[in-house]
Each structure stands twice: as structure tokens, then as C-alpha cells.
Amino acid sequence: MTISTHTLVYTRVHTATHLTEVILGAIGDILADLGIAYSDFTRGWEQNENAIQAWITEGSLDQVVLECHQPSGTVDPVIEFPVAYTTTGAGDAEFTASRARLARFRAKLDRVPAGTTYRLFCTFAGRPHTPQPGWSPGTRASTDGLRGITFGTLGRAPHASAGMRYLHS
Amino acid sequence: MLRSRTIAAAPVRSASVTWQVITDLVADTVAASAALARSDAEQAMEVAAPIGRMLIAGGHLDRCPLTLVAGLVHCEIGTVSGTAALSAEENLSPIPGAASATTFTIHLPAPDPFAVVVAEVAAGHPRLSDVLPLAPEARSAAGTGSLVDMNALRKEVAGR
């Protein structure tokens, strides 16, 4: 019998792994809730997982952005997942996720028309970052005219936390 | 007998790595049967991987485990995420009871909002199901795992 126990030692990689899964899990839930086809999202899962984890580990990632592109050309809603880093890396050894609150929030999301697609962006706020496979420069759609609702903290870890902001018309 | 196994997910492992650990556990268990092929289990888990990773990342597998049914094996396999994952105790050894199995099914959970997608994925491989498995007691009563037909025995005793 192979029984293993993980010890209570945590690093920046643990923080990055935790926040990456919290963000990607939330995006998956939202795409499924909105009825947006996400086969590309699942197909590129490992690539996205590796990239976001690497960028959080090196502290370069500013936010992950999910844009919903409606057939009319309108980009609505836009969901931002900002990452905030703690300078000390100290704090409680707590890895939390607000999943129950997210489920309640998802129930209030505006519906989108059939045929709506999505685009995923990562922004860096000018910080240098290591290139990652499958990711190339892009331009975000304007969010002018969209109203923002701040969800607050989505996930928290010793070295960083991830929030969520919902922008819609 | 209903068994359960818990696998540490984030922050210990990414969703992709966690799914691979679950895949190995399922495949190792199924491989104990001379009548079943490890590769069959691996193929089924590969088909389910896209939705499996999302269920792990979203924390759904923390609450709604998948279930492996193979011979005498009836095992719920779930995950633990967050702080608790750091101190989780794992048993990654093959689940005992599959040696006599002639078939197996991996029952995938279908939590909201993934019910439709899980059903589509389950339809993609004959070893996958999106239907909750019968409890072990019910399977025994149905004659799939018990050496004694309890219903027939009760009727016989009642008739005396």
C-alpha cells in the first residue's frame, strides 16, 4: 500500500498552482453557465495552465481577461481576474477559494445569444514576462460603456490573491 | 463495499496532473483483472480528461466524486483542494476487488452547469457513464456481486 502525506510546506509555485486553478475553474464554470462552446478552452487546457502558472510564479501576470464576443460584434460581458501579489510572501498558510459565492454570482450573469464565442487575454501591466507556448500578443476589445461589478477576492494564497470583476452593458 | 479515495489537487497538483493521478489509479485497479485491459481504462479516462480537468479546477470533484465500478470494486474517487490538500493523506495503491471483474464503468459526476457536457462526454466511450451507479447493496440484491440470492432465500424461508 502506498500512502503519502503532503507536508505543510508551501512555495510560490503552490500559490501559482492554486490561483491558476481557481481562475481557470471559474472561467470554465462561467463558459458552461453562459452556454458558450468551450472545446477550444478544454483542448488548450494544459497550455493555458502552464502559462498562467508560470506567469504567476514569476510575478508578472496582472490579470486574466475573458471576453465574450456576441454574433452582433458586441463584446459583452467581459470578466477580469486581477492578480495581486504580496511583497513579503508572508501571511497565513491559507489557500482559499470562494466557490460557493461564485456559484451564487454566476446565477445572476446576463445570458448571451447563441453563437457567442470567447477570447482569453493575459495582461502584464508593463512587467517583463517569459513567453509561453500558444500565447501571442493581442489587443483587447474596448470596455467603454460597460458597467463593472466587483466580485471581490476569488482565491487567496500566501504570496498572492486573485479577484474578479464583471463588466457588462 | 463502498470505498473512497481522495486525491490532493491544487495547490499540491494542477488539475492536469491530478487527472493523470486519478487515471493511473483507475488503470492500475482495472489492470488487476485478467479479463480487462489497462489501456481500455486509460482510453476512457483520456476521453473524459477535458471535462475531468475542469471539474477538478472548479472544485466540483471535491464535492462530487467520480465512481469506479469493477467487479467487487465500488470506489468513489474525489479530490481535496485548498489548504486541506497540503496535509491530505493519499492511498494511490490499486483498489482491491477488481481481480474477478469482467467489465468496468467509470461513472462521471454531472454537477451544474456541466450536466449536458458530461452526458456528451460519457456517450463518447462505452466505459463512461453520466448516471449515478447503484449502491453496492443494490448491486448485490440485483445479483451482480452476491453469492447468495437474498430475495430467493427470503421467499424460501417465508414459505416454510
Boltz contact constraints between the chains, C-beta under 6 A:
constraints:
  - contact:
      token1: [A, 1]
      token2: [B, 93]
      max_distance: 6.0
  - contact:
      token1: [A, 2]
      token2: [B, 92]
      max_distance: 6.0
  - contact:
      token1: [A, 2]
      token2: [B, 93]
      max_distance: 6.0
  - contact:
      token1: [A, 3]
      token2: [B, 91]
      max_distance: 6.0
  - contact:
      token1: [A, 4]
      token2: [B, 90]
      max_distance: 6.0
  - contact:
      token1: [A, 5]
      token2: [B, 89]
      max_distance: 6.0
  - contact:
      token1: [A, 6]
      token2: [B, 8]
      max_distance: 6.0
  - contact:
      token1: [A, 6]
      token2: [B, 12]
      max_distance: 6.0
  - contact:
      token1: [A, 6]
      token2: [B, 86]
      max_distance: 6.0
  - contact:
      token1: [A, 6]
      token2: [B, 88]
      max_distance: 6.0
  - contact:
      token1: [A, 8]
      token2: [B, 86]
      max_distance: 6.0
  - contact:
      token1: [A, 8]
      token2: [B, 87]
      max_distance: 6.0
  - contact:
      token1: [A, 14]
      token2: [B, 11]
      max_distance: 6.0
  - contact:
      token1: [A, 17]
      token2: [B, 10]
      max_distance: 6.0
  - contact:
      token1: [A, 17]
      token2: [B, 11]
      max_distance: 6.0
  - contact:
      token1: [A, 17]
      token2: [B, 14]
      max_distance: 6.0
  - contact:
      token1: [A, 18]
      token2: [B, 10]
      max_distance: 6.0
  - contact:
      token1: [A, 18]
      token2: [B, 11]
      max_distance: 6.0
  - contact:
      token1: [A, 21]
      token2: [B, 10]
      max_distance: 6.0
  - contact:
      token1: [A, 21]
      token2: [B, 15]
      max_distance: 6.0
  - contact:
      token1: [A, 21]
      token2: [B, 57]
      max_distance: 6.0
  - contact:
      token1: [A, 24]
      token2: [B, 57]
      max_distance: 6.0
  - contact:
      token1: [A, 25]
      token2: [B, 57]
      max_distance: 6.0
  - contact:
      token1: [A, 25]
      token2: [B, 58]
      max_distance: 6.0
  - contact:
      token1: [A, 28]
      token2: [B, 54]
      max_distance: 6.0
  - contact:
      token1: [A, 28]
      token2: [B, 58]
      max_distance: 6.0
  - contact:
      token1: [A, 29]
      token2: [B, 58]
      max_distance: 6.0
  - contact:
      token1: [A, 32]
      token2: [B, 113]
      max_distance: 6.0
  - contact:
      token1: [A, 32]
      token2: [B, 114]
      max_distance: 6.0
  - contact:
      token1: [A, 33]
      token2: [B, 113]
      max_distance: 6.0
  - contact:
      token1: [A, 42]
      token2: [B, 50]
      max_distance: 6.0
  - contact:
      token1: [A, 45]
      token2: [B, 53]
      max_distance: 6.0
  - contact:
      token1: [A, 46]
      token2: [B, 16]
      max_distance: 6.0
  - contact:
      token1: [A, 49]
      token2: [B, 14]
      max_distance: 6.0
  - contact:
      token1: [A, 49]
      token2: [B, 16]
      max_distance: 6.0
  - contact:
      token1: [A, 94]
      token2: [B, 83]
      max_distance: 6.0
  - contact:
      token1: [A, 95]
      token2: [B, 11]
      max_distance: 6.0
  - contact:
      token1: [A, 95]
      token2: [B, 82]
      max_distance: 6.0
  - contact:
      token1: [A, 95]
      token2: [B, 83]
      max_distance: 6.0
  - contact:
      token1: [A, 96]
      token2: [B, 82]
      max_distance: 6.0
  - contact:
      token1: [A, 99]
      token2: [B, 59]
      max_distance: 6.0
